[in-house]
């Protein structure tokens, strides 16, 4: 393991979550994106060297929608960077 690259956080309301994180961290997200193939909207905040990636479902079939029905909002996954055989970092 080289480093913790990102923390994926499932949220139910991206607007409210963006406002909360912006208020807590003192900055707006540096990137937002709809990933329609995964049925998810993302919003990214940097904290030190770690990306905090908010994940909101675009539809009820999204893995994120299923996650927060069972678990509620919160940490969904951790993205770990590792070195491959030639020394390059991969996620």
mmCIF file as gemmi writes it, N, C-alpha and C atoms, coordinates in Angstrom:
data_model
loop_
_atom_site.group_PDB
_atom_site.id
_atom_site.type_symbol
_atom_site.label_atom_id
_atom_site.label_alt_id
_atom_site.label_comp_id
_atom_site.label_asym_id
_atom_site.label_entity_id
_atom_site.label_seq_id
_atom_site.pdbx_PDB_ins_code
_atom_site.Cartn_x
_atom_site.Cartn_y
_atom_site.Cartn_z
_atom_site.occupancy
_atom_site.B_iso_or_equiv
_atom_site.pdbx_formal_charge
_atom_site.auth_seq_id
_atom_site.auth_asym_id
_atom_site.pdbx_PDB_model_num
ATOM 1 N N . UNK Axp A 1 ? 0.848 -1.174 0 1 0 ? 1 A 1
ATOM 2 C CA . UNK Axp A 1 ? 0 0 0 1 0 ? 1 A 1
ATOM 3 C C . UNK Axp A 1 ? 0.892 1.235 0 1 0 ? 1 A 1
ATOM 4 N N . UNK Axp A 2 ? 0.608 2.131 -0.946 1 0 ? 2 A 1
ATOM 5 C CA . UNK Axp A 2 ? 1.372 3.371 -1.03 1 0 ? 2 A 1
ATOM 6 C C . UNK Axp A 2 ? 0.719 4.496 -0.247 1 0 ? 2 A 1
ATOM 7 N N . UNK Axp A 3 ? -0.613 4.616 -0.399 1 0 ? 3 A 1
ATOM 8 C CA . UNK Axp A 3 ? -1.312 5.684 0.311 1 0 ? 3 A 1
ATOM 9 C C . UNK Axp A 3 ? -2.814 5.476 0.215 1 0 ? 3 A 1
ATOM 10 N N . UNK Axp A 4 ? -3.532 6.157 1.094 1 0 ? 4 A 1
ATOM 11 C CA . UNK Axp A 4 ? -4.976 6.249 0.991 1 0 ? 4 A 1
ATOM 12 C C . UNK Axp A 4 ? -5.263 7.318 -0.051 1 0 ? 4 A 1
ATOM 13 N N . UNK Axp A 5 ? -5.878 6.945 -1.16 1 0 ? 5 A 1
ATOM 14 C CA . UNK Axp A 5 ? -6.115 7.874 -2.26 1 0 ? 5 A 1
ATOM 15 C C . UNK Axp A 5 ? -7.429 8.631 -2.089 1 0 ? 5 A 1
ATOM 16 N N . UNK Axp A 6 ? -8.488 7.913 -1.701 1 0 ? 6 A 1
ATOM 17 C CA . UNK Axp A 6 ? -9.762 8.597 -1.484 1 0 ? 6 A 1
ATOM 18 C C . UNK Axp A 6 ? -10.665 7.825 -0.531 1 0 ? 6 A 1
ATOM 19 N N . UNK Axp A 7 ? -11.627 8.574 0.013 1 0 ? 7 A 1
ATOM 20 C CA . UNK Axp A 7 ? -12.672 8.007 0.852 1 0 ? 7 A 1
ATOM 21 C C . UNK Axp A 7 ? -13.995 8.263 0.137 1 0 ? 7 A 1
ATOM 22 N N . UNK Axp A 8 ? -14.719 7.214 -0.191 1 0 ? 8 A 1
ATOM 23 C CA . UNK Axp A 8 ? -16.03 7.325 -0.831 1 0 ? 8 A 1
ATOM 24 C C . UNK Axp A 8 ? -17.108 7.392 0.239 1 0 ? 8 A 1
ATOM 25 N N . UNK Axp A 9 ? -17.91 8.459 0.22 1 0 ? 9 A 1
ATOM 26 C CA . UNK Axp A 9 ? -18.923 8.69 1.254 1 0 ? 9 A 1
ATOM 27 C C . UNK Axp A 9 ? -20.299 8.771 0.598 1 0 ? 9 A 1
ATOM 28 N N . UNK Axp A 10 ? -21.176 7.838 0.942 1 0 ? 10 A 1
ATOM 29 C CA . UNK Axp A 10 ? -22.536 7.826 0.396 1 0 ? 10 A 1
ATOM 30 C C . UNK Axp A 10 ? -23.365 8.91 1.081 1 0 ? 10 A 1
ATOM 31 N N . UNK Axp A 11 ? -24.036 9.731 0.27 1 0 ? 11 A 1
ATOM 32 C CA . UNK Axp A 11 ? -24.905 10.801 0.792 1 0 ? 11 A 1
ATOM 33 C C . UNK Axp A 11 ? -26.258 10.726 0.09 1 0 ? 11 A 1
ATOM 34 N N . UNK Axp A 12 ? -27.295 11.216 0.746 1 0 ? 12 A 1
ATOM 35 C CA . UNK Axp A 12 ? -28.635 11.194 0.164 1 0 ? 12 A 1
ATOM 36 C C . UNK Axp A 12 ? -29.005 12.502 -0.521 1 0 ? 12 A 1
ATOM 37 N N . UNK Axp A 13 ? -28.351 13.582 -0.159 1 0 ? 13 A 1
ATOM 38 C CA . UNK Axp A 13 ? -28.677 14.89 -0.723 1 0 ? 13 A 1
ATOM 39 C C . UNK Axp A 13 ? -27.378 15.628 -1.014 1 0 ? 13 A 1
ATOM 40 N N . UNK Axp A 14 ? -26.963 15.623 -2.279 1 0 ? 14 A 1
ATOM 41 C CA . UNK Axp A 14 ? -25.679 16.206 -2.662 1 0 ? 14 A 1
ATOM 42 C C . UNK Axp A 14 ? -25.61 17.693 -2.345 1 0 ? 14 A 1
ATOM 43 N N . UNK Axp A 15 ? -26.685 18.426 -2.556 1 0 ? 15 A 1
ATOM 44 C CA . UNK Axp A 15 ? -26.675 19.866 -2.288 1 0 ? 15 A 1
ATOM 45 C C . UNK Axp A 15 ? -26.386 20.146 -0.815 1 0 ? 15 A 1
ATOM 46 N N . UNK Axp A 16 ? -27.109 19.474 0.061 1 0 ? 16 A 1
ATOM 47 C CA . UNK Axp A 16 ? -26.892 19.671 1.497 1 0 ? 16 A 1
ATOM 48 C C . UNK Axp A 16 ? -25.513 19.195 1.928 1 0 ? 16 A 1
ATOM 49 N N . UNK Axp A 17 ? -25.08 18.072 1.4 1 0 ? 17 A 1
ATOM 50 C CA . UNK Axp A 17 ? -23.767 17.527 1.761 1 0 ? 17 A 1
ATOM 51 C C . UNK Axp A 17 ? -22.643 18.424 1.259 1 0 ? 17 A 1
ATOM 52 N N . UNK Axp A 18 ? -22.776 18.952 0.036 1 0 ? 18 A 1
ATOM 53 C CA . UNK Axp A 18 ? -21.772 19.889 -0.479 1 0 ? 18 A 1
ATOM 54 C C . UNK Axp A 18 ? -21.684 21.123 0.407 1 0 ? 18 A 1
ATOM 55 N N . UNK Axp A 19 ? -22.832 21.653 0.813 1 0 ? 19 A 1
ATOM 56 C CA . UNK Axp A 19 ? -22.842 22.832 1.676 1 0 ? 19 A 1
ATOM 57 C C . UNK Axp A 19 ? -22.183 22.532 3.016 1 0 ? 19 A 1
ATOM 58 N N . UNK Axp A 20 ? -22.478 21.377 3.595 1 0 ? 20 A 1
ATOM 59 C CA . UNK Axp A 20 ? -21.886 20.996 4.872 1 0 ? 20 A 1
ATOM 60 C C . UNK Axp A 20 ? -20.373 20.855 4.752 1 0 ? 20 A 1
ATOM 61 N N . UNK Axp A 21 ? -19.903 20.093 3.754 1 0 ? 21 A 1
ATOM 62 C CA . UNK Axp A 21 ? -18.469 19.894 3.588 1 0 ? 21 A 1
ATOM 63 C C . UNK Axp A 21 ? -17.759 21.207 3.273 1 0 ? 21 A 1
ATOM 64 N N . UNK Axp A 22 ? -18.356 22.05 2.438 1 0 ? 22 A 1
ATOM 65 C CA . UNK Axp A 22 ? -17.75 23.351 2.117 1 0 ? 22 A 1
ATOM 66 C C . UNK Axp A 22 ? -17.62 24.199 3.375 1 0 ? 22 A 1
ATOM 67 N N . UNK Axp A 23 ? -18.63 24.174 4.212 1 0 ? 23 A 1
ATOM 68 C CA . UNK Axp A 23 ? -18.598 24.935 5.456 1 0 ? 23 A 1
ATOM 69 C C . UNK Axp A 23 ? -17.527 24.39 6.405 1 0 ? 23 A 1
ATOM 70 N N . UNK Axp A 24 ? -17.461 23.075 6.549 1 0 ? 24 A 1
ATOM 71 C CA . UNK Axp A 24 ? -16.496 22.452 7.451 1 0 ? 24 A 1
ATOM 72 C C . UNK Axp A 24 ? -15.056 22.612 6.97 1 0 ? 24 A 1
ATOM 73 N N . UNK Axp A 25 ? -14.852 22.494 5.654 1 0 ? 25 A 1
ATOM 74 C CA . UNK Axp A 25 ? -13.496 22.501 5.103 1 0 ? 25 A 1
ATOM 75 C C . UNK Axp A 25 ? -13.034 23.864 4.614 1 0 ? 25 A 1
ATOM 76 N N . UNK Axp A 26 ? -13.97 24.795 4.476 1 0 ? 26 A 1
ATOM 77 C CA . UNK Axp A 26 ? -13.605 26.137 4.043 1 0 ? 26 A 1
ATOM 78 C C . UNK Axp A 26 ? -13.302 26.262 2.562 1 0 ? 26 A 1
ATOM 79 N N . UNK Axp A 27 ? -13.792 25.311 1.761 1 0 ? 27 A 1
ATOM 80 C CA . UNK Axp A 27 ? -13.605 25.402 0.305 1 0 ? 27 A 1
ATOM 81 C C . UNK Axp A 27 ? -14.705 24.621 -0.403 1 0 ? 27 A 1
ATOM 82 N N . UNK Axp A 28 ? -14.938 25.005 -1.633 1 0 ? 28 A 1
ATOM 83 C CA . UNK Axp A 28 ? -15.933 24.332 -2.471 1 0 ? 28 A 1
ATOM 84 C C . UNK Axp A 28 ? -15.323 23.063 -3.075 1 0 ? 28 A 1
ATOM 85 N N . UNK Axp A 29 ? -16.154 22.147 -3.573 1 0 ? 29 A 1
ATOM 86 C CA . UNK Axp A 29 ? -15.596 20.96 -4.224 1 0 ? 29 A 1
ATOM 87 C C . UNK Axp A 29 ? -14.768 21.364 -5.441 1 0 ? 29 A 1
ATOM 88 N N . UNK Axp A 30 ? -13.683 20.644 -5.67 1 0 ? 30 A 1
ATOM 89 C CA . UNK Axp A 30 ? -12.834 20.955 -6.826 1 0 ? 30 A 1
ATOM 90 C C . UNK Axp A 30 ? -13.276 20.211 -8.08 1 0 ? 30 A 1
ATOM 91 N N . UNK Axp A 31 ? -14.183 19.257 -7.91 1 0 ? 31 A 1
ATOM 92 C CA . UNK Axp A 31 ? -14.651 18.488 -9.074 1 0 ? 31 A 1
ATOM 93 C C . UNK Axp A 31 ? -16.015 17.898 -8.754 1 0 ? 31 A 1
ATOM 94 N N . UNK Axp A 32 ? -16.949 17.98 -9.71 1 0 ? 32 A 1
ATOM 95 C CA . UNK Axp A 32 ? -18.233 17.288 -9.621 1 0 ? 32 A 1
ATOM 96 C C . UNK Axp A 32 ? -18.452 16.579 -10.947 1 0 ? 32 A 1
ATOM 97 N N . UNK Axp A 33 ? -19.133 15.456 -10.894 1 0 ? 33 A 1
ATOM 98 C CA . UNK Axp A 33 ? -19.311 14.675 -12.12 1 0 ? 33 A 1
ATOM 99 C C . UNK Axp A 33 ? -20.471 13.7 -11.956 1 0 ? 33 A 1
ATOM 100 N N . UNK Axp A 34 ? -21.243 13.52 -13.013 1 0 ? 34 A 1
ATOM 101 C CA . UNK Axp A 34 ? -22.235 12.454 -13.08 1 0 ? 34 A 1
ATOM 102 C C . UNK Axp A 34 ? -21.597 11.281 -13.807 1 0 ? 34 A 1
ATOM 103 N N . UNK Axp A 35 ? -21.59 10.129 -13.161 1 0 ? 35 A 1
ATOM 104 C CA . UNK Axp A 35 ? -21.061 8.905 -13.762 1 0 ? 35 A 1
ATOM 105 C C . UNK Axp A 35 ? -22.273 8.026 -14.043 1 0 ? 35 A 1
ATOM 106 N N . UNK Axp A 36 ? -22.876 8.252 -15.203 1 0 ? 36 A 1
ATOM 107 C CA . UNK Axp A 36 ? -24.146 7.585 -15.514 1 0 ? 36 A 1
ATOM 108 C C . UNK Axp A 36 ? -24.007 6.068 -15.602 1 0 ? 36 A 1
ATOM 109 N N . UNK Axp A 37 ? -22.839 5.578 -16.012 1 0 ? 37 A 1
ATOM 110 C CA . UNK Axp A 37 ? -22.649 4.125 -16.094 1 0 ? 37 A 1
ATOM 111 C C . UNK Axp A 37 ? -22.736 3.461 -14.729 1 0 ? 37 A 1
ATOM 112 N N . UNK Axp A 38 ? -22.437 4.218 -13.663 1 0 ? 38 A 1
ATOM 113 C CA . UNK Axp A 38 ? -22.512 3.699 -12.305 1 0 ? 38 A 1
ATOM 114 C C . UNK Axp A 38 ? -23.754 4.201 -11.565 1 0 ? 38 A 1
ATOM 115 N N . UNK Axp A 39 ? -24.504 5.106 -12.197 1 0 ? 39 A 1
ATOM 116 C CA . UNK Axp A 39 ? -25.697 5.658 -11.573 1 0 ? 39 A 1
ATOM 117 C C . UNK Axp A 39 ? -25.394 6.529 -10.37 1 0 ? 39 A 1
ATOM 118 N N . UNK Axp A 40 ? -24.303 7.288 -10.458 1 0 ? 40 A 1
ATOM 119 C CA . UNK Axp A 40 ? -23.861 8.062 -9.307 1 0 ? 40 A 1
ATOM 120 C C . UNK Axp A 40 ? -23.407 9.468 -9.716 1 0 ? 40 A 1
ATOM 121 N N . UNK Axp A 41 ? -23.643 10.408 -8.82 1 0 ? 41 A 1
ATOM 122 C CA . UNK Axp A 41 ? -23.127 11.782 -8.943 1 0 ? 41 A 1
ATOM 123 C C . UNK Axp A 41 ? -22.023 11.907 -7.901 1 0 ? 41 A 1
ATOM 124 N N . UNK Axp A 42 ? -20.877 12.466 -8.297 1 0 ? 42 A 1
ATOM 125 C CA . UNK Axp A 42 ? -19.768 12.618 -7.37 1 0 ? 42 A 1
ATOM 126 C C . UNK Axp A 42 ? -19.432 14.088 -7.163 1 0 ? 42 A 1
ATOM 127 N N . UNK Axp A 43 ? -18.887 14.363 -6.004 1 0 ? 43 A 1
ATOM 128 C CA . UNK Axp A 43 ? -18.409 15.694 -5.667 1 0 ? 43 A 1
ATOM 129 C C . UNK Axp A 43 ? -17.169 15.493 -4.802 1 0 ? 43 A 1
ATOM 130 N N . UNK Axp A 44 ? -16.052 16.12 -5.174 1 0 ? 44 A 1
ATOM 131 C CA . UNK Axp A 44 ? -14.779 15.828 -4.521 1 0 ? 44 A 1
ATOM 132 C C . UNK Axp A 44 ? -14.196 17.024 -3.777 1 0 ? 44 A 1
ATOM 133 N N . UNK Axp A 45 ? -13.784 16.759 -2.559 1 0 ? 45 A 1
ATOM 134 C CA . UNK Axp A 45 ? -13.108 17.723 -1.706 1 0 ? 45 A 1
ATOM 135 C C . UNK Axp A 45 ? -11.74 17.146 -1.334 1 0 ? 45 A 1
ATOM 136 N N . UNK Axp A 46 ? -10.725 17.969 -1.316 1 0 ? 46 A 1
ATOM 137 C CA . UNK Axp A 46 ? -9.397 17.512 -0.908 1 0 ? 46 A 1
ATOM 138 C C . UNK Axp A 46 ? -9.183 17.893 0.554 1 0 ? 46 A 1
ATOM 139 N N . UNK Axp A 47 ? -8.722 16.929 1.335 1 0 ? 47 A 1
ATOM 140 C CA . UNK Axp A 47 ? -8.337 17.152 2.724 1 0 ? 47 A 1
ATOM 141 C C . UNK Axp A 47 ? -6.919 16.603 2.86 1 0 ? 47 A 1
ATOM 142 N N . UNK Axp A 48 ? -5.969 17.492 3.035 1 0 ? 48 A 1
ATOM 143 C CA . UNK Axp A 48 ? -4.545 17.13 3.019 1 0 ? 48 A 1
ATOM 144 C C . UNK Axp A 48 ? -4.259 16.45 1.681 1 0 ? 48 A 1
ATOM 145 N N . UNK Axp A 49 ? -3.805 15.237 1.696 1 0 ? 49 A 1
ATOM 146 C CA . UNK Axp A 49 ? -3.496 14.525 0.45 1 0 ? 49 A 1
ATOM 147 C C . UNK Axp A 49 ? -4.581 13.525 0.053 1 0 ? 49 A 1
ATOM 148 N N . UNK Axp A 50 ? -5.7 13.532 0.768 1 0 ? 50 A 1
ATOM 149 C CA . UNK Axp A 50 ? -6.747 12.539 0.534 1 0 ? 50 A 1
ATOM 150 C C . UNK Axp A 50 ? -7.982 13.2 -0.074 1 0 ? 50 A 1
ATOM 151 N N . UNK Axp A 51 ? -8.497 12.578 -1.131 1 0 ? 51 A 1
ATOM 152 C CA . UNK Axp A 51 ? -9.736 13.049 -1.755 1 0 ? 51 A 1
ATOM 153 C C . UNK Axp A 51 ? -10.926 12.468 -0.991 1 0 ? 51 A 1
ATOM 154 N N . UNK Axp A 52 ? -11.87 13.33 -0.64 1 0 ? 52 A 1
ATOM 155 C CA . UNK Axp A 52 ? -13.131 12.896 -0.053 1 0 ? 52 A 1
ATOM 156 C C . UNK Axp A 52 ? -14.173 12.993 -1.155 1 0 ? 52 A 1
ATOM 157 N N . UNK Axp A 53 ? -14.686 11.857 -1.572 1 0 ? 53 A 1
ATOM 158 C CA . UNK Axp A 53 ? -15.582 11.774 -2.718 1 0 ? 53 A 1
ATOM 159 C C . UNK Axp A 53 ? -17.004 11.491 -2.228 1 0 ? 53 A 1
ATOM 160 N N . UNK Axp A 54 ? -17.859 12.52 -2.304 1 0 ? 54 A 1
ATOM 161 C CA . UNK Axp A 54 ? -19.263 12.334 -1.957 1 0 ? 54 A 1
ATOM 162 C C . UNK Axp A 54 ? -19.946 11.616 -3.108 1 0 ? 54 A 1
ATOM 163 N N . UNK Axp A 55 ? -20.794 10.648 -2.798 1 0 ? 55 A 1
ATOM 164 C CA . UNK Axp A 55 ? -21.472 9.822 -3.801 1 0 ? 55 A 1
ATOM 165 C C . UNK Axp A 55 ? -22.975 9.867 -3.556 1 0 ? 55 A 1
ATOM 166 N N . UNK Axp A 56 ? -23.715 10.319 -4.551 1 0 ? 56 A 1
ATOM 167 C CA . UNK Axp A 56 ? -25.173 10.396 -4.452 1 0 ? 56 A 1
ATOM 168 C C . UNK Axp A 56 ? -25.763 9.605 -5.615 1 0 ? 56 A 1
ATOM 169 N N . UNK Axp A 57 ? -26.807 8.851 -5.359 1 0 ? 57 A 1
ATOM 170 C CA . UNK Axp A 57 ? -27.431 8.02 -6.39 1 0 ? 57 A 1
ATOM 171 C C . UNK Axp A 57 ? -28.168 8.875 -7.416 1 0 ? 57 A 1
ATOM 172 N N . UNK Axp A 58 ? -28.005 8.521 -8.681 1 0 ? 58 A 1
ATOM 173 C CA . UNK Axp A 58 ? -28.773 9.162 -9.748 1 0 ? 58 A 1
ATOM 174 C C . UNK Axp A 58 ? -30.117 8.476 -9.966 1 0 ? 58 A 1
ATOM 175 N N . UNK Axp A 59 ? -30.228 7.228 -9.493 1 0 ? 59 A 1
ATOM 176 C CA . UNK Axp A 59 ? -31.473 6.479 -9.643 1 0 ? 59 A 1
ATOM 177 C C . UNK Axp A 59 ? -31.552 5.4 -8.565 1 0 ? 59 A 1
ATOM 178 N N . UNK Axp A 60 ? -32.703 4.78 -8.435 1 0 ? 60 A 1
ATOM 179 C CA . UNK Axp A 60 ? -32.917 3.777 -7.388 1 0 ? 60 A 1
ATOM 180 C C . UNK Axp A 60 ? -32.152 2.477 -7.628 1 0 ? 60 A 1
ATOM 181 N N . UNK Axp A 61 ? -31.678 2.246 -8.851 1 0 ? 61 A 1
ATOM 182 C CA . UNK Axp A 61 ? -30.926 1.031 -9.154 1 0 ? 61 A 1
ATOM 183 C C . UNK Axp A 61 ? -29.431 1.19 -8.878 1 0 ? 61 A 1
ATOM 184 N N . UNK Axp A 62 ? -29.013 2.38 -8.533 1 0 ? 62 A 1
ATOM 185 C CA . UNK Axp A 62 ? -27.603 2.658 -8.265 1 0 ? 62 A 1
ATOM 186 C C . UNK Axp A 62 ? -27.106 1.867 -7.057 1 0 ? 62 A 1
ATOM 187 N N . UNK Axp A 63 ? -25.855 1.393 -7.106 1 0 ? 63 A 1
ATOM 188 C CA . UNK Axp A 63 ? -25.287 0.732 -5.923 1 0 ? 63 A 1
ATOM 189 C C . UNK Axp A 63 ? -25.296 1.635 -4.686 1 0 ? 63 A 1
ATOM 190 N N . UNK Axp A 64 ? -25.176 2.926 -4.885 1 0 ? 64 A 1
ATOM 191 C CA . UNK Axp A 64 ? -25.193 3.859 -3.756 1 0 ? 64 A 1
ATOM 192 C C . UNK Axp A 64 ? -26.596 3.926 -3.145 1 0 ? 64 A 1
ATOM 193 N N . UNK Axp A 65 ? -27.627 3.926 -3.981 1 0 ? 65 A 1
ATOM 194 C CA . UNK Axp A 65 ? -29.002 3.928 -3.466 1 0 ? 65 A 1
ATOM 195 C C . UNK Axp A 65 ? -29.249 2.678 -2.629 1 0 ? 65 A 1
ATOM 196 N N . UNK Axp A 66 ? -28.802 1.542 -3.118 1 0 ? 66 A 1
ATOM 197 C CA . UNK Axp A 66 ? -28.971 0.292 -2.365 1 0 ? 66 A 1
ATOM 198 C C . UNK Axp A 66 ? -28.166 0.335 -1.068 1 0 ? 66 A 1
ATOM 199 N N . UNK Axp A 67 ? -26.957 0.916 -1.139 1 0 ? 67 A 1
ATOM 200 C CA . UNK Axp A 67 ? -26.109 1.005 0.053 1 0 ? 67 A 1
ATOM 201 C C . UNK Axp A 67 ? -26.792 1.784 1.163 1 0 ? 67 A 1
ATOM 202 N N . UNK Axp A 68 ? -27.297 3 0.848 1 0 ? 68 A 1
ATOM 203 C CA . UNK Axp A 68 ? -27.853 3.767 1.954 1 0 ? 68 A 1
ATOM 204 C C . UNK Axp A 68 ? -29.249 3.346 2.372 1 0 ? 68 A 1
ATOM 205 N N . UNK Axp A 69 ? -29.915 2.526 1.607 1 0 ? 69 A 1
ATOM 206 C CA . UNK Axp A 69 ? -31.161 1.923 2.095 1 0 ? 69 A 1
ATOM 207 C C . UNK Axp A 69 ? -30.823 0.952 3.233 1 0 ? 69 A 1
ATOM 208 N N . UNK Axp A 70 ? -29.753 0.217 3.081 1 0 ? 70 A 1
ATOM 209 C CA . UNK Axp A 70 ? -29.348 -0.773 4.079 1 0 ? 70 A 1
ATOM 210 C C . UNK Axp A 70 ? -28.534 -0.149 5.21 1 0 ? 70 A 1
ATOM 211 N N . UNK Axp A 71 ? -27.581 0.733 4.86 1 0 ? 71 A 1
ATOM 212 C CA . UNK Axp A 71 ? -26.601 1.223 5.829 1 0 ? 71 A 1
ATOM 213 C C . UNK Axp A 71 ? -26.765 2.678 6.241 1 0 ? 71 A 1
ATOM 214 N N . UNK Axp A 72 ? -27.577 3.426 5.527 1 0 ? 72 A 1
ATOM 215 C CA . UNK Axp A 72 ? -27.649 4.863 5.772 1 0 ? 72 A 1
ATOM 216 C C . UNK Axp A 72 ? -26.461 5.571 5.123 1 0 ? 72 A 1
ATOM 217 N N . UNK Axp A 73 ? -26.376 6.861 5.356 1 0 ? 73 A 1
ATOM 218 C CA . UNK Axp A 73 ? -25.274 7.629 4.806 1 0 ? 73 A 1
ATOM 219 C C . UNK Axp A 73 ? -23.987 7.31 5.578 1 0 ? 73 A 1
ATOM 220 N N . UNK Axp A 74 ? -22.866 7.442 4.887 1 0 ? 74 A 1
ATOM 221 C CA . UNK Axp A 74 ? -21.583 7.226 5.555 1 0 ? 74 A 1
ATOM 222 C C . UNK Axp A 74 ? -20.545 6.659 4.613 1 0 ? 74 A 1
ATOM 223 N N . UNK Axp A 75 ? -19.449 6.207 5.186 1 0 ? 75 A 1
ATOM 224 C CA . UNK Axp A 75 ? -18.334 5.707 4.378 1 0 ? 75 A 1
ATOM 225 C C . UNK Axp A 75 ? -18.777 4.477 3.603 1 0 ? 75 A 1
ATOM 226 N N . UNK Axp A 76 ? -18.597 4.556 2.293 1 0 ? 76 A 1
ATOM 227 C CA . UNK Axp A 76 ? -18.946 3.469 1.382 1 0 ? 76 A 1
ATOM 228 C C . UNK Axp A 76 ? -17.716 2.63 1.036 1 0 ? 76 A 1
ATOM 229 N N . UNK Axp A 77 ? -16.574 3.29 0.782 1 0 ? 77 A 1
ATOM 230 C CA . UNK Axp A 77 ? -15.357 2.554 0.439 1 0 ? 77 A 1
ATOM 231 C C . UNK Axp A 77 ? -14.12 3.421 0.636 1 0 ? 77 A 1
ATOM 232 N N . UNK Axp A 78 ? -12.972 2.761 0.662 1 0 ? 78 A 1
ATOM 233 C CA . UNK Axp A 78 ? -11.68 3.424 0.702 1 0 ? 78 A 1
ATOM 234 C C . UNK Axp A 78 ? -10.932 3.058 -0.567 1 0 ? 78 A 1
ATOM 235 N N . UNK Axp A 79 ? -10.346 4.051 -1.222 1 0 ? 79 A 1
ATOM 236 C CA . UNK Axp A 79 ? -9.529 3.814 -2.416 1 0 ? 79 A 1
ATOM 237 C C . UNK Axp A 79 ? -8.062 3.829 -2.019 1 0 ? 79 A 1
ATOM 238 N N . UNK Axp A 80 ? -7.381 2.706 -2.186 1 0 ? 80 A 1
ATOM 239 C CA . UNK Axp A 80 ? -5.988 2.552 -1.786 1 0 ? 80 A 1
ATOM 240 C C . UNK Axp A 80 ? -5.104 2.515 -3.042 1 0 ? 80 A 1
ATOM 241 N N . UNK Axp A 81 ? -4.048 3.303 -3.053 1 0 ? 81 A 1
ATOM 242 C CA . UNK Axp A 81 ? -3.09 3.282 -4.155 1 0 ? 81 A 1
ATOM 243 C C . UNK Axp A 81 ? -1.965 2.314 -3.803 1 0 ? 81 A 1
ATOM 244 N N . UNK Axp A 82 ? -1.581 1.51 -4.781 1 0 ? 82 A 1
ATOM 245 C CA . UNK Axp A 82 ? -0.474 0.57 -4.603 1 0 ? 82 A 1
ATOM 246 C C . UNK Axp A 82 ? 0.491 0.731 -5.768 1 0 ? 82 A 1
ATOM 247 N N . UNK Axp A 83 ? 1.709 0.256 -5.606 1 0 ? 83 A 1
ATOM 248 C CA . UNK Axp A 83 ? 2.695 0.302 -6.687 1 0 ? 83 A 1
ATOM 249 C C . UNK Axp A 83 ? 2.591 -0.994 -7.485 1 0 ? 83 A 1
ATOM 250 N N . UNK Axp A 84 ? 2.572 -0.86 -8.821 1 0 ? 84 A 1
ATOM 251 C CA . UNK Axp A 84 ? 2.566 -2.07 -9.648 1 0 ? 84 A 1
ATOM 252 C C . UNK Axp A 84 ? 4.005 -2.529 -9.875 1 0 ? 84 A 1
ATOM 253 N N . UNK Axp A 85 ? 4.214 -3.515 -10.713 1 0 ? 85 A 1
ATOM 254 C CA . UNK Axp A 85 ? 5.541 -4.125 -10.888 1 0 ? 85 A 1
ATOM 255 C C . UNK Axp A 85 ? 6.604 -3.157 -11.427 1 0 ? 85 A 1
ATOM 256 N N . UNK Axp A 86 ? 6.195 -2.104 -12.137 1 0 ? 86 A 1
ATOM 257 C CA . UNK Axp A 86 ? 7.19 -1.158 -12.64 1 0 ? 86 A 1
ATOM 258 C C . UNK Axp A 86 ? 7.302 0.086 -11.756 1 0 ? 86 A 1
ATOM 259 N N . UNK Axp A 87 ? 6.658 0.064 -10.582 1 0 ? 87 A 1
ATOM 260 C CA . UNK Axp A 87 ? 6.773 1.148 -9.63 1 0 ? 87 A 1
ATOM 261 C C . UNK Axp A 87 ? 5.735 2.255 -9.783 1 0 ? 87 A 1
ATOM 262 N N . UNK Axp A 88 ? 4.903 2.191 -10.816 1 0 ? 88 A 1
ATOM 263 C CA . UNK Axp A 88 ? 3.849 3.193 -10.985 1 0 ? 88 A 1
ATOM 264 C C . UNK Axp A 88 ? 2.739 2.934 -9.985 1 0 ? 88 A 1
ATOM 265 N N . UNK Axp A 89 ? 2.096 4.024 -9.537 1 0 ? 89 A 1
ATOM 266 C CA . UNK Axp A 89 ? 0.993 3.871 -8.597 1 0 ? 89 A 1
ATOM 267 C C . UNK Axp A 89 ? -0.292 3.593 -9.347 1 0 ? 89 A 1
ATOM 268 N N . UNK Axp A 90 ? -1.057 2.646 -8.846 1 0 ? 90 A 1
ATOM 269 C CA . UNK Axp A 90 ? -2.367 2.315 -9.408 1 0 ? 90 A 1
ATOM 270 C C . UNK Axp A 90 ? -3.376 2.283 -8.278 1 0 ? 90 A 1
ATOM 271 N N . UNK Axp A 91 ? -4.621 2.491 -8.626 1 0 ? 91 A 1
ATOM 272 C CA . UNK Axp A 91 ? -5.69 2.494 -7.634 1 0 ? 91 A 1
ATOM 273 C C . UNK Axp A 91 ? -6.413 1.178 -7.669 1 0 ? 91 A 1
